[in-house]
């Protein structure tokens, strides 16, 4: 009896996966930076 498992991801997927993860981390950092910069102004605007 032969038990051959199919590959989970092909070569093309494995080549693009690090780039997708890197872009996701960059977008998360950018979003946090924008929010932290805008939050004081938003708080002042809502307090009026």
N, CA, C and O atoms as CSV, one atom per row, in Angstrom:
chain,resi,resn,atom,element,x,y,z
A,1,UNK,N,N,0.845,-1.177,0.000
A,1,UNK,CA,C,0.000,0.000,0.000
A,1,UNK,C,C,0.893,1.244,0.000
A,1,UNK,O,O,1.812,1.372,0.809
A,2,UNK,N,N,0.602,2.131,-0.907
A,2,UNK,CA,C,1.417,3.328,-1.054
A,2,UNK,C,C,0.622,4.539,-0.574
A,2,UNK,O,O,-0.529,4.738,-0.963
A,3,UNK,N,N,1.248,5.332,0.266
A,3,UNK,CA,C,0.586,6.504,0.825
A,3,UNK,C,C,1.336,7.744,0.353
A,3,UNK,O,O,2.288,8.175,1.003
A,4,UNK,N,N,0.919,8.316,-0.762
A,4,UNK,CA,C,1.582,9.509,-1.280
A,4,UNK,C,C,0.663,10.704,-1.069
A,4,UNK,O,O,-0.452,10.751,-1.589
A,5,UNK,N,N,1.145,11.651,-0.307
A,5,UNK,CA,C,0.356,12.844,-0.013
A,5,UNK,C,C,0.568,13.877,-1.115
A,5,UNK,O,O,1.678,14.045,-1.620
A,6,UNK,N,N,-0.485,14.548,-1.472
A,6,UNK,CA,C,-0.395,15.613,-2.463
A,6,UNK,C,C,0.272,16.829,-1.824
A,6,UNK,O,O,0.083,17.087,-0.635
A,7,UNK,N,N,1.047,17.575,-2.604
A,7,UNK,CA,C,1.667,18.782,-2.044
A,7,UNK,C,C,0.601,19.785,-1.605
A,7,UNK,O,O,-0.428,19.944,-2.261
A,8,UNK,N,N,0.861,20.447,-0.502
A,8,UNK,CA,C,-0.114,21.393,0.040
A,8,UNK,C,C,-0.199,22.645,-0.831
A,8,UNK,O,O,-1.290,23.118,-1.150
A,9,UNK,N,N,0.962,23.177,-1.211
A,9,UNK,CA,C,0.995,24.378,-2.047
A,9,UNK,C,C,1.958,24.146,-3.199
A,9,UNK,O,O,2.976,23.468,-3.052
A,10,UNK,N,N,1.625,24.713,-4.334
A,10,UNK,CA,C,2.529,24.573,-5.465
A,10,UNK,C,C,3.645,25.613,-5.384
A,10,UNK,O,O,3.647,26.473,-4.503
A,11,UNK,N,N,4.585,25.520,-6.307
A,11,UNK,CA,C,5.766,26.391,-6.273
A,11,UNK,C,C,5.400,27.859,-6.463
A,11,UNK,O,O,5.994,28.731,-5.830
A,12,UNK,N,N,4.432,28.137,-7.323
A,12,UNK,CA,C,4.040,29.527,-7.579
A,12,UNK,C,C,3.449,30.166,-6.322
A,12,UNK,O,O,3.732,31.325,-6.017
A,13,UNK,N,N,2.635,29.413,-5.601
A,13,UNK,CA,C,2.052,29.928,-4.360
A,13,UNK,C,C,3.132,30.190,-3.325
A,13,UNK,O,O,3.105,31.213,-2.641
A,14,UNK,N,N,4.072,29.280,-3.207
A,14,UNK,CA,C,5.147,29.457,-2.230
A,14,UNK,C,C,6.045,30.639,-2.575
A,14,UNK,O,O,6.633,31.252,-1.684
A,15,UNK,N,N,6.155,30.963,-3.856
A,15,UNK,CA,C,6.982,32.094,-4.265
A,15,UNK,C,C,6.322,33.425,-3.896
A,15,UNK,O,O,7.019,34.374,-3.538
A,16,UNK,N,N,4.990,33.509,-3.976
A,16,UNK,CA,C,4.280,34.760,-3.710
A,16,UNK,C,C,3.896,34.942,-2.251
A,16,UNK,O,O,3.639,36.067,-1.823
A,17,UNK,N,N,3.853,33.874,-1.485
A,17,UNK,CA,C,3.392,33.944,-0.097
A,17,UNK,C,C,4.196,34.933,0.762
A,17,UNK,O,O,3.574,35.713,1.484
A,18,UNK,N,N,5.535,34.951,0.730
A,18,UNK,CA,C,6.268,35.939,1.548
A,18,UNK,C,C,5.940,37.382,1.181
A,18,UNK,O,O,5.884,38.247,2.056
A,19,UNK,N,N,5.723,37.649,-0.109
A,19,UNK,CA,C,5.381,39.011,-0.524
A,19,UNK,C,C,4.009,39.426,-0.013
A,19,UNK,O,O,3.825,40.564,0.420
A,20,UNK,N,N,3.066,38.532,-0.059
A,20,UNK,CA,C,1.720,38.836,0.437
A,20,UNK,C,C,1.760,39.114,1.935
A,20,UNK,O,O,1.116,40.048,2.414
A,21,UNK,N,N,2.508,38.309,2.669
A,21,UNK,CA,C,2.622,38.505,4.116
A,21,UNK,C,C,3.337,39.814,4.426
A,21,UNK,O,O,2.930,40.541,5.332
A,22,UNK,N,N,4.402,40.124,3.683
A,22,UNK,CA,C,5.139,41.373,3.908
A,22,UNK,C,C,4.259,42.589,3.630
A,22,UNK,O,O,4.291,43.560,4.387
A,23,UNK,N,N,3.483,42.547,2.566
A,23,UNK,CA,C,2.587,43.664,2.245
A,23,UNK,C,C,1.503,43.805,3.303
A,23,UNK,O,O,1.121,44.922,3.652
A,24,UNK,N,N,1.008,42.691,3.812
A,24,UNK,CA,C,-0.011,42.751,4.866
A,24,UNK,C,C,0.546,43.396,6.134
A,24,UNK,O,O,-0.122,44.224,6.753
A,25,UNK,N,N,1.773,43.019,6.525
A,25,UNK,CA,C,2.391,43.646,7.698
A,25,UNK,C,C,2.630,45.134,7.467
A,25,UNK,O,O,2.428,45.940,8.375
A,26,UNK,N,N,3.061,45.510,6.256
A,26,UNK,CA,C,3.278,46.917,5.944
A,26,UNK,C,C,1.975,47.704,6.029
A,26,UNK,O,O,1.951,48.800,6.589
A,27,UNK,N,N,0.898,47.161,5.485
A,27,UNK,CA,C,-0.389,47.851,5.528
A,27,UNK,C,C,-0.889,47.998,6.963
A,27,UNK,O,O,-1.477,49.022,7.311
A,28,UNK,N,N,-0.663,46.995,7.789
A,28,UNK,CA,C,-1.058,47.078,9.198
A,28,UNK,C,C,-0.275,48.181,9.909
A,28,UNK,O,O,-0.847,48.947,10.685
A,29,UNK,N,N,1.028,48.264,9.646
A,29,UNK,CA,C,1.850,49.314,10.260
A,29,UNK,C,C,1.422,50.693,9.778
A,29,UNK,O,O,1.335,51.632,10.570
A,30,UNK,N,N,1.156,50.818,8.492
A,30,UNK,CA,C,0.724,52.094,7.930
A,30,UNK,C,C,-0.612,52.524,8.525
A,30,UNK,O,O,-0.795,53.695,8.855
A,31,UNK,N,N,-1.531,51.600,8.661
A,31,UNK,CA,C,-2.836,51.898,9.249
A,31,UNK,C,C,-2.682,52.364,10.695
A,31,UNK,O,O,-3.339,53.319,11.110
A,32,UNK,N,N,-1.831,51.708,11.456
A,32,UNK,CA,C,-1.597,52.114,12.843
A,32,UNK,C,C,-0.980,53.495,12.938
A,32,UNK,O,O,-1.333,54.276,13.821
A,33,UNK,N,N,-0.057,53.803,12.031
A,33,UNK,CA,C,0.581,55.118,12.024
A,33,UNK,C,C,-0.429,56.210,11.699
A,33,UNK,O,O,-0.453,57.253,12.353
A,34,UNK,N,N,-1.252,55.977,10.702
A,34,UNK,CA,C,-2.265,56.971,10.323
A,34,UNK,C,C,-3.256,57.183,11.460
A,34,UNK,O,O,-3.617,58.319,11.767
A,35,UNK,N,N,-3.691,56.106,12.077
A,35,UNK,CA,C,-4.649,56.218,13.178
A,35,UNK,C,C,-4.043,56.972,14.358
A,35,UNK,O,O,-4.694,57.851,14.924
A,36,UNK,N,N,-2.810,56.646,14.737
A,36,UNK,CA,C,-2.178,57.324,15.868
A,36,UNK,C,C,-1.920,58.791,15.579
A,36,UNK,O,O,-1.915,59.606,16.502
A,37,UNK,N,N,-1.708,59.144,14.332
A,37,UNK,CA,C,-1.507,60.546,13.968
A,37,UNK,C,C,-2.830,61.307,13.973
A,37,UNK,O,O,-2.873,62.460,14.401
A,38,UNK,N,N,-3.895,60.688,13.511
A,38,UNK,CA,C,-5.182,61.372,13.377
A,38,UNK,C,C,-6.015,61.360,14.653
A,38,UNK,O,O,-6.917,62.184,14.797
A,39,UNK,N,N,-5.741,60.459,15.570
A,39,UNK,CA,C,-6.590,60.298,16.750
A,39,UNK,C,C,-6.703,61.556,17.614
A,39,UNK,O,O,-7.815,61.879,18.030
A,40,UNK,N,N,-5.622,62.288,17.912
A,40,UNK,CA,C,-5.786,63.509,18.714
A,40,UNK,C,C,-6.691,64.545,18.040
A,40,UNK,O,O,-7.496,65.195,18.707
A,41,UNK,N,N,-6.559,64.695,16.748
A,41,UNK,CA,C,-7.407,65.644,16.025
A,41,UNK,C,C,-8.867,65.196,16.044
A,41,UNK,O,O,-9.771,66.019,16.187
A,42,UNK,N,N,-9.093,63.907,15.900
A,42,UNK,CA,C,-10.461,63.385,15.951
A,42,UNK,C,C,-11.063,63.587,17.339
A,42,UNK,O,O,-12.243,63.918,17.457
A,43,UNK,N,N,-10.276,63.396,18.377
A,43,UNK,CA,C,-10.768,63.569,19.743
A,43,UNK,C,C,-11.136,65.029,20.003
A,43,UNK,O,O,-12.167,65.309,20.615
A,44,UNK,N,N,-10.297,65.961,19.542
A,44,UNK,CA,C,-10.608,67.387,19.703
A,44,UNK,C,C,-11.878,67.746,18.950
A,44,UNK,O,O,-12.704,68.510,19.448
A,45,UNK,N,N,-12.034,67.201,17.763
A,45,UNK,CA,C,-13.207,67.505,16.947
A,45,UNK,C,C,-14.491,66.969,17.589
A,45,UNK,O,O,-15.530,67.627,17.527
A,46,UNK,N,N,-14.433,65.806,18.194
A,46,UNK,CA,C,-15.618,65.221,18.814
A,46,UNK,C,C,-15.956,65.859,20.155
A,46,UNK,O,O,-17.105,65.797,20.593
A,47,UNK,N,N,-14.982,66.466,20.810
A,47,UNK,CA,C,-15.215,67.067,22.119
A,47,UNK,C,C,-15.965,68.392,22.006
A,47,UNK,O,O,-16.525,68.861,22.997
A,48,UNK,N,N,-15.987,68.989,20.855
A,48,UNK,CA,C,-16.646,70.290,20.692
A,48,UNK,C,C,-18.137,70.175,20.666
A,48,UNK,O,O,-18.832,71.183,20.535
